[in-house]
Amino acid sequence: MEIEIHVIHYLVISTIMMFCGIYGFFTRKNLLALLISAELVLNATNINFAVFNRYLFPEHLEGHFFSLFGIAIAAAETAVAIAIIINVYRNINQILTDDITEMKG
């Protein structure tokens, strides 16, 4: 017996992830929390790529390739962001967004 999950279920999960990411991005002051929120938004779009590919063009793999490309971009973005956060922490010993304005010369 195979249970089929309809596209609406994937879209609900993706929408919840997107709004959690947007909410977290606008309400958090910690740079790591902002990074996690941005990752939630990117993962929600990757879910949409894969789901729409599966339901609209099941014989093609373009949506899956876009998802893999999005994962690669997210990994590179995370590496650069963590390097920036480490440098900010070394300079001012905090990673809150309010304190970054002190770095302006």
N, CA, C and O atoms as a printed pandas DataFrame, in Angstrom:
     atom_number atom_name residue_name chain_id  residue_number  x_coord  y_coord  z_coord
0              1         N          MET        A               1    0.844   -1.179    0.000
1              2        CA          MET        A               1    0.000    0.000    0.000
2              3         C          MET        A               1    0.888    1.241    0.000
3              4         O          MET        A               1    1.738    1.422    0.872
4              5         N          GLU        A               2    0.673    2.065   -0.974
5              6        CA          GLU        A               2    1.485    3.275   -1.124
6              7         C          GLU        A               2    0.664    4.496   -0.737
7              8         O          GLU        A               2   -0.457    4.686   -1.208
8              9         N          ILE        A               3    1.230    5.299    0.107
9             10        CA          ILE        A               3    0.563    6.528    0.532
10            11         C          ILE        A               3    1.087    7.665   -0.329
11            12         O          ILE        A               3    2.292    7.909   -0.386
12            13         N          GLU        A               4    0.182    8.352   -0.993
13            14        CA          GLU        A               4    0.599    9.464   -1.845
14            15         C          GLU        A               4    0.438   10.779   -1.090
15            16         O          GLU        A               4   -0.613   11.068   -0.517
16            17         N          ILE        A               5    1.480   11.543   -1.107
17            18        CA          ILE        A               5    1.445   12.857   -0.481
18            19         C          ILE        A               5    1.210   13.879   -1.582
19            20         O          ILE        A               5    1.964   13.931   -2.553
20            21         N          HIS        A               6    0.194   14.675   -1.441
21            22        CA          HIS        A               6   -0.169   15.638   -2.467
22            23         C          HIS        A               6    0.704   16.875   -2.384
23            24         O          HIS        A               6    1.360   17.135   -1.375
24            25         N          VAL        A               7    0.695   17.624   -3.465
25            26        CA          VAL        A               7    1.555   18.808   -3.572
26            27         C          VAL        A               7    1.220   19.848   -2.505
27            28         O          VAL        A               7    2.106   20.592   -2.083
28            29         N          ILE        A               8   -0.004   19.917   -2.070
29            30        CA          ILE        A               8   -0.397   20.925   -1.076
30            31         C          ILE        A               8    0.324   20.707    0.246
31            32         O          ILE        A               8    0.632   21.670    0.948
32            33         N          HIS        A               9    0.595   19.461    0.592
33            34        CA          HIS        A               9    1.299   19.185    1.844
34            35         C          HIS        A               9    2.740   19.709    1.797
35            36         O          HIS        A               9    3.237   20.279    2.769
36            37         N          TYR        A              10    3.394   19.507    0.659
37            38        CA          TYR        A              10    4.740   20.043    0.501
38            39         C          TYR        A              10    4.734   21.571    0.522
39            40         O          TYR        A              10    5.619   22.200    1.101
40            41         N          LEU        A              11    3.737   22.148   -0.110
41            42        CA          LEU        A              11    3.668   23.608   -0.162
42            43         C          LEU        A              11    3.375   24.213    1.205
43            44         O          LEU        A              11    3.854   25.304    1.515
44            45         N          VAL        A              12    2.596   23.517    2.023
45            46        CA          VAL        A              12    2.341   24.004    3.382
46            47         C          VAL        A              12    3.634   24.002    4.194
47            48         O          VAL        A              12    3.938   24.975    4.885
48            49         N          ILE        A              13    4.397   22.905    4.110
49            50        CA          ILE        A              13    5.675   22.831    4.830
50            51         C          ILE        A              13    6.630   23.907    4.330
51            52         O          ILE        A              13    7.299   24.567    5.125
52            53         N          SER        A              14    6.692   24.083    3.025
53            54        CA          SER        A              14    7.576   25.085    2.446
54            55         C          SER        A              14    7.172   26.501    2.854
55            56         O          SER        A              14    8.030   27.340    3.129
56            57         N          THR        A              15    5.881   26.761    2.893
57            58        CA          THR        A              15    5.397   28.081    3.301
58            59         C          THR        A              15    5.696   28.356    4.768
59            60         O          THR        A              15    6.085   29.466    5.132
60            61         N          ILE        A              16    5.513   27.347    5.603
61            62        CA          ILE        A              16    5.834   27.513    7.031
62            63         C          ILE        A              16    7.319   27.808    7.207
63            64         O          ILE        A              16    7.697   28.687    7.981
64            65         N          MET        A              17    8.164   27.063    6.480
65            66        CA          MET        A              17    9.608   27.314    6.571
66            67         C          MET        A              17    9.954   28.712    6.090
67            68         O          MET        A              17   10.781   29.393    6.696
68            69         N          MET        A              18    9.325   29.144    5.003
69            70        CA          MET        A              18    9.606   30.477    4.447
70            71         C          MET        A              18    9.226   31.562    5.444
71            72         O          MET        A              18   10.007   32.485    5.678
72            73         N          PHE        A              19    8.050   31.465    6.029
73            74        CA          PHE        A              19    7.619   32.504    6.963
74            75         C          PHE        A              19    8.403   32.465    8.267
75            76         O          PHE        A              19    8.644   33.512    8.868
76            77         N          CYS        A              20    8.805   31.283    8.716
77            78        CA          CYS        A              20    9.675   31.209    9.902
78            79         C          CYS        A              20   11.010   31.877    9.621
79            80         O          CYS        A              20   11.543   32.586   10.474
80            81         N          GLY        A              21   11.551   31.657    8.435
81            82        CA          GLY        A              21   12.809   32.289    8.065
82            83         C          GLY        A              21   12.689   33.794    7.962
83            84         O          GLY        A              21   13.568   34.517    8.433
84            85         N          ILE        A              22   11.618   34.281    7.355
85            86        CA          ILE        A              22   11.417   35.733    7.219
86            87         C          ILE        A              22   11.199   36.362    8.583
87            88         O          ILE        A              22   11.757   37.420    8.875
88            89         N          TYR        A              23   10.392   35.722    9.422
89            90        CA          TYR        A              23   10.150   36.236   10.770
90            91         C          TYR        A              23   11.454   36.290   11.573
91            92         O          TYR        A              23   11.748   37.290   12.227
92            93         N          GLY        A              24   12.220   35.217   11.515
93            94        CA          GLY        A              24   13.479   35.179   12.239
94            95         C          GLY        A              24   14.474   36.201   11.727
95            96         O          GLY        A              24   15.234   36.777   12.505
96            97         N          PHE        A              25   14.473   36.429   10.422
97            98        CA          PHE        A              25   15.413   37.387    9.847
98            99         C          PHE        A              25   15.119   38.809   10.315
99           100         O          PHE        A              25   16.040   39.596   10.535
100          101         N          PHE        A              26   13.846   39.135   10.466
101          102        CA          PHE        A              26   13.495   40.500   10.867
102          103         C          PHE        A              26   13.446   40.708   12.375
103          104         O          PHE        A              26   13.456   41.853   12.827
104          105         N          THR        A              27   13.393   39.650   13.164
105          106        CA          THR        A              27   13.250   39.831   14.608
106          107         C          THR        A              27   14.513   39.519   15.396
107          108         O          THR        A              27   14.634   39.972   16.534
108          109         N          ARG        A              28   15.438   38.780   14.855
109          110        CA          ARG        A              28   16.638   38.387   15.598
110          111         C          ARG        A              28   17.735   39.428   15.468
111          112         O          ARG        A              28   17.818   40.134   14.463
112          113         N          LYS        A              29   18.577   39.520   16.491
113          114        CA          LYS        A              29   19.707   40.440   16.463
114          115         C          LYS        A              29   21.042   39.705   16.442
115          116         O          LYS        A              29   22.085   40.327   16.239
116          117         N          ASN        A              30   21.026   38.403   16.648
117          118        CA          ASN        A              30   22.233   37.593   16.620
118          119         C          ASN        A              30   22.550   37.238   15.172
119          120         O          ASN        A              30   21.665   36.820   14.426
120          121         N          LEU        A              31   23.810   37.403   14.772
121          122        CA          LEU        A              31   24.180   37.137   13.385
122          123         C          LEU        A              31   24.013   35.668   13.006
123          124         O          LEU        A              31   23.662   35.363   11.866
124          125         N          LEU        A              32   24.256   34.763   13.936
125          126        CA          LEU        A              32   24.055   33.343   13.631
126          127         C          LEU        A              32   22.572   33.013   13.436
127          128         O          LEU        A              32   22.227   32.195   12.584
128          129         N          ALA        A              33   21.708   33.638   14.210
129          130        CA          ALA        A              33   20.266   33.433   14.034
130          131         C          ALA        A              33   19.808   33.991   12.687
131          132         O          ALA        A              33   18.929   33.415   12.045
132          133         N          LEU        A              34   20.391   35.098   12.259
133          134        CA          LEU        A              34   20.064   35.637   10.938
134          135         C          LEU        A              34   20.508   34.677    9.839
135          136         O          LEU        A              34   19.807   34.496    8.843
136          137         N          LEU        A              35   21.657   34.073   10.019
137          138        CA          LEU        A              35   22.148   33.106    9.038
138          139         C          LEU        A              35   21.236   31.881    8.973
139          140         O          LEU        A              35   20.934   31.392    7.884
140          141         N          ILE        A              36   20.806   31.392   10.105
141          142        CA          ILE        A              36   19.894   30.244   10.135
142          143         C          ILE        A              36   18.565   30.600    9.468
143          144         O          ILE        A              36   17.982   29.779    8.760
144          145         N          SER        A              37   18.095   31.814    9.693
145          146        CA          SER        A              37   16.844   32.247    9.066
146          147         C          SER        A              37   16.982   32.321    7.551
147          148         O          SER        A              37   16.070   31.930    6.824
148          149         N          ALA        A              38   18.110   32.816    7.078
149          150        CA          ALA        A              38   18.335   32.854    5.626
150          151         C          ALA        A              38   18.400   31.444    5.052
151          152         O          ALA        A              38   17.927   31.206    3.941
152          153         N          GLU        A              39   18.977   30.519    5.791
153          154        CA          GLU        A              39   19.032   29.124    5.339
154          155         C          GLU        A              39   17.634   28.508    5.268
155          156         O          GLU        A              39   17.353   27.720    4.365
156          157         N          LEU        A              40   16.769   28.853    6.195
157          158        CA          LEU        A              40   15.383   28.365    6.137
158          159         C          LEU        A              40   14.690   28.829    4.863
159          160         O          LEU        A              40   13.974   28.057    4.226
160          161         N          VAL        A              41   14.899   30.077    4.495
161          162        CA          VAL        A              41   14.286   30.607    3.272
162          163         C          VAL        A              41   14.832   29.874    2.055
163          164         O          VAL        A              41   14.071   29.500    1.163
164          165         N          LEU        A              42   16.140   29.665    2.012
165          166        CA          LEU        A              42   16.728   28.958    0.874
166          167         C          LEU        A              42   16.249   27.508    0.800
167          168         O          LEU        A              42   16.005   26.998   -0.294
168          169         N          ASN        A              43   16.111   26.845    1.933
169          170        CA          ASN        A              43   15.613   25.465    1.928
170          171         C          ASN        A              43   14.161   25.387    1.494
171          172         O          ASN        A              43   13.759   24.415    0.853
172          173         N          ALA        A              44   13.369   26.393    1.833
173          174        CA          ALA        A              44   11.976   26.415    1.377
174          175         C          ALA        A              44   11.907   26.514   -0.145
175          176         O          ALA        A              44   11.066   25.868   -0.769
176          177         N          THR        A              45   12.778   27.309   -0.742
177          178        CA          THR        A              45   12.777   27.402   -2.208
178          179         C          THR        A              45   13.264   26.104   -2.843
179          180         O          THR        A              45   12.772   25.713   -3.901
180          181         N          ASN        A              46   14.224   25.432   -2.211
181          182        CA          ASN        A              46   14.685   24.146   -2.749
182          183         C          ASN        A              46   13.578   23.094   -2.712
183          184         O          ASN        A              46   13.458   22.288   -3.635
184          185         N          ILE        A              47   12.778   23.097   -1.664
185          186        CA          ILE        A              47   11.634   22.187   -1.602
186          187         C          ILE        A              47   10.675   22.481   -2.751
187          188         O          ILE        A              47   10.174   21.559   -3.394
188          189         N          ASN        A              48   10.421   23.748   -3.006
189          190        CA          ASN        A              48    9.517   24.111   -4.101
190          191         C          ASN        A              48   10.067   23.663   -5.452
191          192         O          ASN        A              48    9.312   23.163   -6.286
192          193         N          PHE        A              49   11.360   23.832   -5.681
193          194        CA          PHE        A              49   11.955   23.369   -6.940
194          195         C          PHE        A              49   11.710   21.880   -7.143
195          196         O          PHE        A              49   11.263   21.463   -8.212
196          197         N          ALA        A              50   11.997   21.084   -6.134
197          198        CA          ALA        A              50   11.864   19.635   -6.267
198          199         C          ALA        A              50   10.408   19.204   -6.418
199          200         O          ALA        A              50   10.097   18.319   -7.215
200          201         N          VAL        A              51    9.520   19.830   -5.653
201          202        CA          VAL        A              51    8.109   19.433   -5.692
202          203         C          VAL        A              51    7.461   19.787   -7.027
203          204         O          VAL        A              51    6.763   18.966   -7.623
204          205         N          PHE        A              52    7.695   21.010   -7.491
205          206        CA          PHE        A              52    7.082   21.389   -8.759
206          207         C          PHE        A              52    7.662   20.588   -9.915
207          208         O          PHE        A              52    6.956   20.303  -10.883
208          209         N          ASN        A              53    8.925   20.225   -9.832
209          210        CA          ASN        A              53    9.481   19.366  -10.863
210          211         C          ASN        A              53    8.811   18.000  -10.837
211          212         O          ASN        A              53    8.497   17.443  -11.889
212          213         N          ARG        A              54    8.591   17.457   -9.649
213          214        CA          ARG        A              54    7.986   16.125   -9.542
214          215         C          ARG        A              54    6.553   16.101  -10.076
215          216         O          ARG        A              54    6.151   15.145  -10.739
216          217         N          TYR        A              55    5.792   17.145   -9.790
217          218        CA          TYR        A              55    4.385   17.123  -10.181
218          219         C          TYR        A              55    4.126   17.674  -11.579
219          220         O          TYR        A              55    3.151   17.279  -12.217
220          221         N          LEU        A              56    4.964   18.566  -12.067
221          222        CA          LEU        A              56    4.722   19.136  -13.390
222          223         C          LEU        A              56    5.479   18.400  -14.493
223          224         O          LEU        A              56    4.932   18.155  -15.568
224          225         N          PHE        A              57    6.737   18.047  -14.225
225          226        CA          PHE        A              57    7.564   17.380  -15.223
226          227         C          PHE        A              57    8.284   16.191  -14.589
227          228         O          PHE        A              57    9.496   16.248  -14.380
228          229         N          PRO        A              58    7.560   15.119  -14.282
229          230        CA          PRO        A              58    8.185   14.000  -13.549
230          231         C          PRO        A              58    9.276   13.276  -14.339
231          232         O          PRO        A              58   10.115   12.601  -13.742
232          233         N          GLU        A              59    9.282   13.401  -15.662
233          234        CA          GLU        A              59   10.300   12.696  -16.446
234          235         C          GLU        A              59   11.587   13.500  -16.595
235          236         O          GLU        A              59   12.577   12.974  -17.102
236          237         N          HIS        A              60   11.598   14.749  -16.171
237          238        CA          HIS        A              60   12.789   15.598  -16.261
238          239         C          HIS        A              60   13.374   15.827  -14.866
239          240         O          HIS        A              60   12.722   15.562  -13.856
240          241         N          LEU        A              61   14.604   16.318  -14.826
241          242        CA          LEU        A              61   15.288   16.509  -13.545
242          243         C          LEU        A              61   15.736   17.949  -13.314
243          244         O          LEU        A              61   16.602   18.197  -12.475
244          245         N          GLU        A              62   15.162   18.896  -14.043
245          246        CA          GLU        A              62   15.617   20.280  -13.908
246          247         C          GLU        A              62   15.411   20.823  -12.497
247          248         O          GLU        A              62   16.282   21.515  -11.971
248          249         N          GLY        A              63   14.281   20.522  -11.882
249          250        CA          GLY        A              63   14.008   21.003  -10.532
250          251         C          GLY        A              63   14.986   20.457   -9.516
251          252         O          GLY        A              63   15.376   21.152   -8.578
252          253         N          HIS        A              64   15.380   19.211   -9.707
253          254        CA          HIS        A              64   16.347   18.606   -8.796
254          255         C          HIS        A              64   17.726   19.228   -8.984
255          256         O          HIS        A              64   18.456   19.432   -8.013
256          257         N          PHE        A              65   18.085   19.532  -10.236
257          258        CA          PHE        A              65   19.369   20.194  -10.467
258          259         C          PHE        A              65   19.372   21.606   -9.890
259          260         O          PHE        A              65   20.382   22.050   -9.344
260          261         N          PHE        A              66   18.252   22.312  -10.008
261          262        CA          PHE        A              66   18.154   23.634   -9.387
262          263         C          PHE        A              66   18.281   23.521   -7.867
263          264         O          PHE        A              66   18.916   24.362   -7.232
264          265         N          SER        A              67   17.684   22.492   -7.293
265          266        CA          SER        A              67   17.801   22.279   -5.843
266          267         C          SER        A              67   19.246   22.008   -5.441
267          268         O          SER        A              67   19.731   22.563   -4.455
268          269         N          LEU        A              68   19.932   21.163   -6.193
269          270        CA          LEU        A              68   21.337   20.887   -5.894
270          271         C          LEU        A              68   22.187   22.143   -6.046
271          272         O          LEU        A              68   23.084   22.390   -5.240
272          273         N          PHE        A              69   21.908   22.927   -7.066
273          274        CA          PHE        A              69   22.628   24.190   -7.252
274          275         C          PHE        A              69   22.341   25.132   -6.090
275          276         O          PHE        A              69   23.250   25.803   -5.600
276          277         N          GLY        A              70   21.091   25.190   -5.645
277          278        CA          GLY        A              70   20.729   26.021   -4.499
278          279         C          GLY        A              70   21.412   25.569   -3.225
279          280         O          GLY        A              70   21.812   26.400   -2.410
280          281         N          ILE        A              71   21.554   24.259   -3.038
281          282        CA          ILE        A              71   22.257   23.739   -1.863
282          283         C          ILE        A              71   23.732   24.128   -1.918
283          284         O          ILE        A              71   24.316   24.492   -0.897
284          285         N          ALA        A              72   24.332   24.054   -3.092
285          286        CA          ALA        A              72   25.740   24.440   -3.239
286          287         C          ALA        A              72   25.927   25.924   -2.957
287          288         O          ALA        A              72   26.881   26.308   -2.280
288          289         N          ILE        A              73   25.041   26.752   -3.460
289          290        CA          ILE        A              73   25.118   28.195   -3.206
290          291         C          ILE        A              73   24.926   28.471   -1.716
291          292         O          ILE        A              73   25.627   29.309   -1.149
292          293         N          ALA        A              74   23.985   27.776   -1.075
293          294        CA          ALA        A              74   23.751   27.974    0.358
294          295         C          ALA        A              74   24.972   27.566    1.176
295          296         O          ALA        A              74   25.296   28.217    2.169
296          297         N          ALA        A              75   25.653   26.489    0.767
297          298        CA          ALA        A              75   26.851   26.055    1.490
298          299         C          ALA        A              75   27.964   27.086    1.356
299          300         O          ALA        A              75   28.653   27.386    2.331
300          301         N          ALA        A              76   28.144   27.626    0.166
301          302        CA          ALA        A              76   29.171   28.657   -0.032
302          303         C          ALA        A              76   28.821   29.924    0.741
303          304         O          ALA        A              76   29.691   30.546    1.350
304          305         N          GLU        A              77   27.562   30.297    0.713
305          306        CA          GLU        A              77   27.110   31.483    1.451
306          307         C          GLU        A              77   27.304   31.309    2.949
307          308         O          GLU        A              77   27.674   32.255    3.645
308          309         N          THR        A              78   27.057   30.115    3.443
309          310        CA          THR        A              78   27.235   29.844    4.867
310          311         C          THR        A              78   28.711   29.919    5.255
311          312         O          THR        A              78   29.045   30.463    6.308
312          313         N          ALA        A              79   29.580   29.388    4.432
313          314        CA          ALA        A              79   31.013   29.433    4.739
314          315         C          ALA        A              79   31.511   30.876    4.801
315          316         O          ALA        A              79   32.258   31.239    5.709
316          317         N          VAL        A              80   31.101   31.691    3.845
317          318        CA          VAL        A              80   31.522   33.098    3.838
318          319         C          VAL        A              80   30.922   33.841    5.023
319          320         O          VAL        A              80   31.607   34.634    5.669
320          321         N          ALA        A              81   29.659   33.594    5.310
321          322        CA          ALA        A              81   28.998   34.289    6.421
322          323         C          ALA        A              81   29.622   33.920    7.760
323          324         O          ALA        A              81   29.804   34.789    8.613
324          325         N          ILE        A              82   29.952   32.654    7.958
325          326        CA          ILE        A              82   30.574   32.252    9.223
326          327         C          ILE        A              82   31.962   32.876    9.352
327          328         O          ILE        A              82   32.360   33.260   10.452
328          329         N          ALA        A              83   32.702   32.983    8.253
329          330        CA          ALA        A              83   34.011   33.643    8.306
330          331         C          ALA        A              83   33.857   35.116    8.694
331          332         O          ALA        A              83   34.644   35.639    9.483
332          333         N          ILE        A              84   32.853   35.774    8.145
333          334        CA          ILE        A              84   32.601   37.177    8.506
334          335         C          ILE        A              84   32.199   37.289    9.970
335          336         O          ILE        A              84   32.664   38.189   10.670
336          337         N          ILE        A              85   31.349   36.398   10.440
337          338        CA          ILE        A              85   30.905   36.431   11.838
338          339         C          ILE        A              85   32.087   36.201   12.781
339          340         O          ILE        A              85   32.180   36.846   13.825
340          341         N          ILE        A              86   32.986   35.290   12.418
341          342        CA          ILE        A              86   34.173   35.058   13.256
342          343         C          ILE        A              86   35.037   36.313   13.321
343          344         O          ILE        A              86   35.530   36.665   14.393
344          345         N          ASN        A              87   35.229   36.991   12.197
345          346        CA          ASN        A              87   36.020   38.225   12.205
346          347         C          ASN        A              87   35.347   39.324   13.013
347          348         O          ASN        A              87   36.029   40.075   13.710
348          349         N          VAL        A              88   34.034   39.434   12.935
349          350        CA          VAL        A              88   33.318   40.428   13.742
350          351         C          VAL        A              88   33.489   40.109   15.218
351          352         O          VAL        A              88   33.712   41.009   16.027
352          353         N          TYR        A              89   33.387   38.833   15.573
353          354        CA          TYR        A              89   33.536   38.447   16.977
354          355         C          TYR        A              89   34.951   38.739   17.483
355          356         O          TYR        A              89   35.124   39.170   18.623
356          357         N          ARG        A              90   35.949   38.509   16.652
357          358        CA          ARG        A              90   37.334   38.793   17.054
358          359         C          ARG        A              90   37.557   40.283   17.290
359          360         O          ARG        A              90   38.351   40.659   18.152
360          361         N          ASN        A              91   36.871   41.129   16.537
361          362        CA          ASN        A              91   37.079   42.570   16.665
362          363         C          ASN        A              91   36.310   43.189   17.819
363          364         O          ASN        A              91   36.849   44.045   18.521
364          365         N          ILE        A              92   35.064   42.779   18.036
365          366        CA          ILE        A              92   34.246   43.456   19.053
366          367         C          ILE        A              92   33.709   42.524   20.127
367          368         O          ILE        A              92   32.969   42.972   21.003
368          369         N          ASN        A              93   34.060   41.233   20.090
369          370        CA          ASN        A              93   33.683   40.241   21.106
370          371         C          ASN        A              93   32.181   40.058   21.282
371          372         O          ASN        A              93   31.745   39.601   22.339
372          373         N          GLN        A              94   31.396   40.394   20.301
373          374        CA          GLN        A              94   29.952   40.119   20.286
374          375         C          GLN        A              94   29.509   39.921   18.848
375          376         O          GLN        A              94   30.163   40.382   17.912
376          377         N          ILE        A              95   28.384   39.226   18.686
377          378        CA          ILE        A              95   27.867   39.002   17.333
378          379         C          ILE        A              95   26.437   39.515   17.206
379          380         O          ILE        A              95   25.628   38.937   16.480
380          381         N          LEU        A              96   26.133   40.581   17.899
381          382        CA          LEU        A              96   24.817   41.202   17.778
382          383         C          LEU        A              96   24.860   42.271   16.692
383          384         O          LEU        A              96   25.878   42.937   16.502
384          385         N          THR        A              97   23.754   42.426   15.988
385          386        CA          THR        A              97   23.748   43.381   14.885
386          387         C          THR        A              97   23.842   44.816   15.362
387          388         O          THR        A              97   24.299   45.677   14.610
388          389         N          ASP        A              98   23.430   45.103   16.579
389          390        CA          ASP        A              98   23.515   46.471   17.092
390          391         C          ASP        A              98   24.963   46.918   17.262
391          392         O          ASP        A              98   25.268   48.102   17.116
392          393         N          ASP        A              99   25.850   45.985   17.566
393          394        CA          ASP        A              99   27.232   46.318   17.845
394          395         C          ASP        A              99   28.089   46.450   16.605
395          396         O          ASP        A              99   29.217   46.934   16.691
396          397         N          ILE        A             100   27.591   46.038   15.463
397          398        CA          ILE        A             100   28.383   46.098   14.232
398          399         C          ILE        A             100   28.585   47.544   13.780
399          400         O          ILE        A             100   29.565   47.843   13.097
400          401         N          THR        A             101   27.677   48.437   14.150
401          402        CA          THR        A             101   27.824   49.834   13.747
402          403         C          THR        A             101   29.054   50.472   14.395
403          404         O          THR        A             101   29.528   51.503   13.918
404          405         N          GLU        A             102   29.578   49.885   15.464
405          406        CA          GLU        A             102   30.793   50.388   16.101
406          407         C          GLU        A             102   32.019   50.195   15.213
407          408         O          GLU        A             102   33.030   50.869   15.413
408          409         N          MET        A             103   31.951   49.304   14.253
409          410        CA          MET        A             103   33.094   49.013   13.394
410          411         C          MET        A             103   33.284   50.058   12.304
411          412         O          MET        A             103   34.330   50.069   11.654
412          413         N          LYS        A             104   32.319   50.929   12.083
413          414        CA          LYS        A             104   32.462   51.940   11.047
414          415         C          LYS        A             104   33.605   52.877   11.426
415          416         O          LYS        A             104   33.720   53.315   12.570
416          417         N          GLY        A             105   34.433   53.168   10.450
417          418        CA          GLY        A             105   35.614   53.965   10.734
418          419         C          GLY        A             105   35.407   55.369   10.441
419          420         O          GLY        A             105   36.314   56.179   10.627
